[in-house]
Amino acid sequence: MGAYPGLLTGMVDQELLVRNEYLAAENRILKAQLKGRLELSERRASHARRDRSSIGPKGSWRGGQCGPGRLH
């Protein structure tokens, strides 16, 4: 594959896209199954707030552009 680095990168990008679409669909299904709001312990709520605050405006951990070839 040394002669075709772009091909390998494209295959990896496609794999990540498929995996991301699968996880998004799975999240939608699981959210639809939830009844009401979840009660979190203070420790878990603290972790959720910390994790949510570290995600940037575009959904990437560093807050920059994210997409094929620009993974953070």
N, C-alpha and C positions, 0 to 999 in steps of 0.2 A: 504493500500500500504506500510505500515511500514516494512513488511517482505521482500519487493522487491524494495529496493531503486535503484538498477541498472536498473530495468525495467522502472521505471519512468524517470530516466535520459536518457535512450535510446529513450523513446518516445519524450521527449523534444528535444533531439538532432535531431531526425528525423523531427520533426515539424519545427525546425529552418532551416534545410537543404532544406526542401520543400519550405519554405518561401523565402529563399535566391535564389533558382533556379527560382522561379516565378519572383522575382524582377529583376534578371539578364535578363530574357527573356523580361520582360516589358521594361527595359532600352534599349535593342537591338532594339525593335520595335520602341520606341520613337526616338532613334537616327537615325534610317533609315528614319523617317518621316521629320527630320530636313532638311532644305534647307540652306546650307552655314553655316557660323559661327554666333553665337548669340552675340549681343551687350549687354554687362553688364554695369550697372552704376558703377562708381568708388567704391561706397560703397559695392555693391555686389561682384565686382571683388576682393576687399580687403578681404571680408569674405571667398571667394573661395580660395584665396591664403593661408589664415590662416588655413582653414580647411584641405587643401591639405598637408600643411607642418606638421600637427599634426598626419598624418597617417604614420605608420611605413612601413618598406620594405616588410612585409608580408601581408599588408592590414589591420592589426589590429591597434587599436588606440594607443597601447603601443609599437608596433613594435616587439612583440615576436611571437612565434608560435601560430597559431590559428587553431582550429579544434575541433572535438568532444571531450568533456571533458576538453578542454583547452581554453574556451571562456574567453575573457578579458572584 
